[in-house]
Amino acid sequence: MVDIGFICEGDTEVKIVKSEGFQALLGDLELRCIYPIEDADGNCNLLPHKLEPKRNKLKASRANCIVVLTDLDKDESVRATKQRITETAGQHIVVAVKEAESWFLASSIILSIIVGEPVWFEQPEHDDEPFETIRQLFLEKTGRGVGTKPILARRMLKYGFTIQQAAEHPNCPSARYFLTTLQTLASAN
């Protein structure tokens, strides 16, 4: 069993990691989530000097490795985001392109269930504002909005969103990378 600590950029990522489906995935891979799941409260807090106390807390709780889960947001590239965060031994950085909500766009099954008709986004990670796209979709198809990003995350998870669904989308490489990272950590056991 590999013990993994998570440092998440914000509430959406924390909700994904805490979800029943994600925790089941970890169990299937023989990975154990170390608590607390750290919320950096924004990508501006994903800087080496601000991450160190969170890493130390997770290591003190016996995390064998740490996964930092963040968004690309307005950074120039995944490489630039990783350089800003700074890679360290035993730490793996997963960058959602553009935002974690892109993974929700890739989850056609769940979006289709919620809006009551088939939904497909060909390039979910090319959408500059996936939350806004989902908000508009919900307004158009259901007559209701989605509230805030955390409310959307709760709703998607309630209806069964999993990172595996997003990873199955042919044009959602960051979700696939996240899943592959977890599988690689599991195989190192």
C-alpha positions as CSV (number, residue, x, y, z in Angstrom):
1,M,0.0,0.0,0.0
2,V,1.3,3.4,-1.0
3,D,0.3,6.4,1.2
4,I,-0.4,9.5,-0.9
5,G,-0.9,13.0,0.3
6,F,-2.8,15.5,-1.9
7,I,-2.3,19.3,-2.1
8,C,-5.1,20.8,-4.2
9,E,-5.3,24.2,-5.7
10,G,-8.9,24.8,-4.6
11,D,-12.2,23.4,-3.5
12,T,-13.2,21.7,-6.8
13,E,-10.0,19.6,-6.7
14,V,-10.5,18.8,-3.0
15,K,-14.1,17.6,-3.7
16,I,-12.9,15.4,-6.5
17,V,-10.2,13.8,-4.3
18,K,-12.5,13.4,-1.3
19,S,-15.3,11.8,-3.4
20,E,-16.4,8.3,-2.9
21,G,-15.5,7.4,-6.5
22,F,-12.0,8.7,-6.3
23,Q,-11.4,7.1,-2.9
24,A,-12.7,3.8,-4.4
25,L,-10.2,4.2,-7.3
26,L,-7.4,4.7,-4.9
27,G,-8.4,1.5,-3.0
28,D,-8.6,-0.5,-6.3
29,L,-5.0,0.7,-7.0
30,E,-3.9,-0.1,-3.5
31,L,-3.2,3.5,-2.7
32,R,-4.3,5.1,0.5
33,C,-5.2,8.8,0.8
34,I,-3.5,10.6,3.7
35,Y,-5.6,13.2,5.5
36,P,-6.0,16.0,5.6
37,I,-6.3,16.7,1.9
38,E,-4.6,20.1,1.8
39,D,-6.4,23.0,0.1
40,A,-3.9,25.7,-1.1
41,D,-6.8,28.1,-1.6
42,G,-5.8,29.3,-5.0
43,N,-2.9,28.8,-7.4
44,C,-1.1,31.9,-6.0
45,N,-0.5,29.8,-2.9
46,L,1.1,27.0,-4.9
47,L,4.6,28.4,-4.5
48,P,7.5,26.6,-2.9
49,H,7.6,28.6,0.4
50,K,3.8,28.2,0.8
51,L,3.8,24.5,-0.1
52,E,6.6,23.4,2.3
53,P,4.4,23.5,5.5
54,K,1.7,21.5,3.7
55,R,4.2,18.9,2.4
56,N,5.8,18.6,5.9
57,K,2.3,18.0,7.5
58,L,1.6,15.3,5.0
59,K,5.0,13.7,5.4
60,A,4.5,13.8,9.2
61,S,1.3,11.9,8.6
62,R,3.4,9.3,6.7
63,A,2.7,10.1,3.1
64,N,5.1,8.2,0.9
65,C,4.5,10.7,-1.9
66,I,2.6,13.9,-2.6
67,V,0.4,14.8,-5.6
68,V,-0.1,18.5,-6.2
69,L,-3.3,19.0,-8.2
70,T,-3.7,22.3,-9.9
71,D,-5.1,24.2,-13.0
72,L,-3.2,25.7,-15.9
73,D,-5.3,28.8,-15.6
74,K,-3.5,31.6,-17.4
75,D,0.0,30.0,-17.3
76,E,1.8,29.8,-20.6
77,S,2.3,26.0,-20.4
78,V,2.2,22.9,-18.1
79,R,5.9,23.2,-17.9
80,A,5.7,26.8,-16.7
81,T,3.1,25.8,-14.0
82,K,5.4,23.0,-12.8
83,Q,8.4,25.3,-12.7
84,R,6.4,27.8,-10.7
85,I,5.4,25.2,-8.2
86,T,8.9,23.6,-8.3
87,E,9.2,19.9,-8.5
88,T,10.7,18.1,-5.5
89,A,11.6,14.5,-4.7
90,G,8.5,12.4,-3.9
91,Q,6.1,15.0,-5.3
92,H,4.1,14.7,-8.5
93,I,2.4,17.7,-10.1
94,V,-0.8,17.2,-12.1
95,V,-2.0,20.2,-14.1
96,A,-5.6,20.3,-15.4
97,V,-5.8,22.1,-18.7
98,K,-7.3,24.8,-18.5
99,E,-9.2,24.2,-15.3
100,A,-10.5,21.1,-13.4
101,E,-13.9,22.0,-14.7
102,S,-12.6,20.9,-18.1
103,W,-12.8,17.4,-16.7
104,F,-16.5,17.9,-16.2
105,L,-16.9,18.9,-19.8
106,A,-15.2,15.6,-20.8
107,S,-17.7,13.7,-18.7
108,S,-20.4,13.5,-21.4
109,I,-22.3,10.7,-19.6
110,I,-22.9,12.8,-16.4
111,L,-23.6,16.0,-18.2
112,S,-26.1,14.2,-20.4
113,I,-27.8,12.7,-17.4
114,I,-28.1,16.1,-15.7
115,V,-29.4,18.0,-18.7
116,G,-31.6,15.2,-19.9
117,E,-30.2,14.9,-23.4
118,P,-26.9,13.9,-25.1
119,V,-24.0,16.3,-24.6
120,W,-20.6,16.0,-26.2
121,F,-17.7,18.5,-26.1
122,E,-15.1,17.6,-28.7
123,Q,-12.2,19.5,-27.1
124,P,-13.0,20.0,-23.4
125,E,-9.5,21.2,-22.6
126,H,-9.5,23.9,-25.3
127,D,-12.3,25.7,-23.6
128,D,-10.9,28.8,-21.9
129,E,-13.8,29.0,-19.4
130,P,-15.2,25.5,-18.9
131,F,-17.2,26.6,-15.8
132,E,-18.9,29.3,-17.9
133,T,-19.6,26.9,-20.7
134,I,-21.3,24.5,-18.3
135,R,-23.2,27.3,-16.7
136,Q,-24.6,28.3,-20.1
137,L,-25.4,24.7,-20.9
138,F,-27.4,24.2,-17.7
139,L,-29.2,27.5,-18.2
140,E,-30.1,26.6,-21.8
141,K,-31.1,23.0,-21.2
142,T,-32.6,23.1,-17.7
143,G,-33.5,26.7,-17.1
144,R,-31.3,26.6,-13.9
145,G,-27.8,27.7,-13.3
146,V,-25.0,25.8,-11.5
147,G,-24.2,28.3,-8.7
148,T,-20.5,28.3,-7.9
149,K,-17.7,26.0,-8.9
150,P,-17.9,24.1,-5.6
151,I,-21.7,23.6,-6.1
152,L,-21.0,22.4,-9.6
153,A,-18.4,19.9,-8.3
154,R,-20.8,18.6,-5.7
155,R,-23.5,18.1,-8.3
156,M,-21.2,16.4,-10.8
157,L,-20.0,14.0,-8.1
158,K,-23.5,13.4,-6.8
159,Y,-24.5,12.1,-10.3
160,G,-21.4,9.9,-10.5
161,F,-18.5,11.9,-12.1
162,T,-15.2,10.1,-11.9
163,I,-11.7,11.0,-13.1
164,Q,-11.8,7.7,-15.1
165,Q,-14.7,9.0,-17.2
166,A,-12.8,12.2,-18.0
167,A,-9.7,10.1,-18.8
168,E,-11.7,8.1,-21.3
169,H,-12.4,11.1,-23.4
170,P,-10.1,11.1,-26.4
171,N,-9.2,14.8,-26.0
172,C,-8.7,15.1,-22.3
173,P,-5.0,14.3,-21.8
174,S,-4.6,15.9,-18.4
175,A,-7.3,13.6,-16.8
176,R,-5.5,10.6,-18.5
177,Y,-2.2,11.9,-17.1
178,F,-3.7,12.1,-13.6
179,L,-5.0,8.6,-13.8
180,T,-1.7,7.3,-15.3
181,T,0.3,9.1,-12.5
182,L,-1.8,7.2,-9.9
183,Q,-1.4,3.9,-11.7
184,T,2.4,4.5,-11.8
185,L,2.5,5.2,-8.1
186,A,0.6,2.1,-7.5
187,S,2.9,-0.1,-9.6
188,A,5.9,1.3,-7.6
189,N,4.6,-0.5,-4.6
